Amino acid sequence: MAKKIKKIKKWFKKEKNEDINFFIAEEDNNKTEQEKTKKPHYSKLEKKYRKSRNILFNFRRRKTIQIIKFLENKNIFNGFFYTDVHNITLMLEQGIKPTSEIKLSPKQQYVVWTYLEHATYLELELGNTTRHYFWKWCSEQNVQLNNIAIISVNLNKLFETTFDEWGLNLETNRIQVYERIPLNAIDWILVKDRRIFKLARTHIIGKNLKVKIFQGNAGEIIS
């Protein structure tokens, strides 16, 4: 076992200096010699996991760390999930799950929105540049505005509370998460429906959750 760990460490040492080259921006090719020799700046998340002695964990999730680094350089720290407002209370109990993992009691219901929900993975939108696709989908599906809930997921917290690698699609401006998104990773929820807002707030207070809930109505936000 010691020989195997030694071998992995040796291989990882060789690989660690080779960045994944996930995306190459044009400006990266035009860096001055001073910029190239400049001491690298690491995010808090990177510093934390660089200090970690768990070399296997770092290696296993290095693609996800690269995704987070890329997004932080673009000042993107949250992803957004859209769902039917009637799913909120269930999500406050179980987190956000791929559809194949959702378990319901006989009296419970769940409305699947195929825009970001899939059988084995979930997607998070990374900004408003592609949000028009969501509104187009809502129009095609005849979704009522009162039924829309927006959930903001903190990407650093998501990394800390999940285990699998993420995917990133620049064309759709989304990341793919192949497991449940825990409640600890959710920063806030915005709903329009007053009844669901009150119900969700009661649940959050009763369970002492750290999720913020807001009601948006005619441009006014109520917390």
PyMOL commands that set and color helices and strands:
alter all, ss='L'
color gray80, all
select helices_A, chain A and resi 2-15+26-30+33-37+44-51+55-60+62-73+85-94+99-101+131-140+145-147+155-161+183-185+194-206
alter helices_A, ss='H'
color red, helices_A
select strands_A, chain A and resi 78-84+122-125+148-154+167-169+174-177+186-191+212-217+220-222
alter strands_A, ss='S'
color yellow, strands_A
deselect
rebuild
show_as cartoon
